[in-house]
Amino acid sequence: MSERQATVLLMALRAAVRQYLLYPPGHPALLQLIDETRGAADDLARLDPAGLAAISLLGDSIFLGPSVLPHASLEFNGLLRQMQAVGLDSITFAAPVSAGDVQELAAFAAGASQDLPAEGTIRLNERPFSLDHDEEGTGFGGIRRSYARSLDVLRGIALASQTTETFDLTGAAWAVEQLMEQSLEHPAASLLLATVRSHDEYTFYHSVNVAILSLALGRLTGVPDDQLPILGVAAMLHDIGKVGVSPSILQHPGRLSGEQWGEIKLHPQEGAQTILAAAGPAQEVASVVALEHHARFDGSGYPQVSYRNALHFYSRLVATTDTFDAITTRRSYRRAETPHRALRVLLKGSGGMYDPDFTRAFIKMLGVYPPGSLLLMENGEVLMVTQVAEAGELPAAVLVRTQAGELLDLPEPISLADRTIIDQLTPEDAGVEPAALLEHVGLESGGD
């Protein structure tokens, strides 16, 4: 059973759980989500000869049977935490799955009901294996766990910033240290992991991606080792002011009104104030980055600053990585662009919107085709780039879709030599998620 089928189920279940508190139980919109979840659960269970599909929630990971789902564990980290919070550690679906059981599961996971599925087609907490079966020792388990725990830290900071609670930045500093340690061991893997997207919690996932990319760019441009944690915290918290912006504005599908755009443009100041109130010694620079990350190199952005030629070094660095990740992520109001297209946008804005030194360094760091790039070959194959190419060399790649259009569950290493690239695809166009393939690629730290 593949991660793709499990992802369909988890996506439907997440939507049903999220909407359960918005609609009464008999509302048509909720009933449709319940039916989609039921169908996905039934399809997944029927892939097994016994008609059973066991989803287990162990620590930071989601398992299907005995196999970890690496991408789903991150993409659905919010759902994972939500289900763990109500005491769920496994869900077993037995075909044919009933809509009544799905509705009771969604209500229970949403914290709206204490009733458990009663028809027997969904059984809770029948864990098929113990916690010591977790993949703590796998090569990419560490970087993935660091990513997941960074999301936890950001959720905690966001919650605290929206209440009267006091907090400090210790958690963010700890999360950055973990990301630094893991990305040093697996630099190519960490860059590839920065392709993880979640449209439900865009701000949090975007913030972790920007932190990973900024740490890598900071190393390349000579930021001293003892200053990298400060840069990482600044990058991770650059968008924290958005937690106060209405979700209806952040997810608005069309052009924003003047009033809505005005609220968006306040998030740098809001973020700076939030960080400054919580910052300890030497952490104040994070508030500067939050304030300046949209100010732009030529002063054309927001908020307008009188010292446009002296934006902080870290602000100019984070503006580069922030833009790249934002362009390559699908939003409610526009489709995602390819990494190659994002680099072209940065290059076009170099010297105007973006610091030309950081633009050049960033392109050098990622290469013409950054890790996670999906390349369409002349013969119809789709390859995914897994490592940055050395000067004059072709990047390492794996085959993810054959000439016949078959998507491979286990990507195969393949050479770009004697192949002609005709286009670059987005994950949506290719029908794959680069990060979902991460732990199947087989990269070794020594090859990074």
LINPE-V865239 format. One record per helix or strand of 2 or more residues. SS is the DSSP state (hx for helix, st for strand). FROM is the first residue (numbers start at 1). LEN is the number of residues. If there is no record, write none. Layout:
<<SS/FROM/LEN> <SS/FROM/LEN>>
This chain:
<<hx/3/18> <hx/28/19> <st/52/7> <st/61/4> <st/67/2> <hx/70/6> <hx/77/9> <st/90/5> <hx/99/11> <st/122/3> <hx/131/3> <hx/141/21> <hx/170/16> <hx/187/7> <hx/202/19> <hx/225/12> <hx/240/5> <hx/247/4> <hx/258/7> <hx/267/12> <hx/285/8> <hx/308/3> <hx/313/15> <hx/339/11> <hx/356/11> <st/374/4> <st/382/4> <st/397/5> <st/407/8> <st/421/5> <hx/427/4> <hx/434/8> <hx/445/3>>
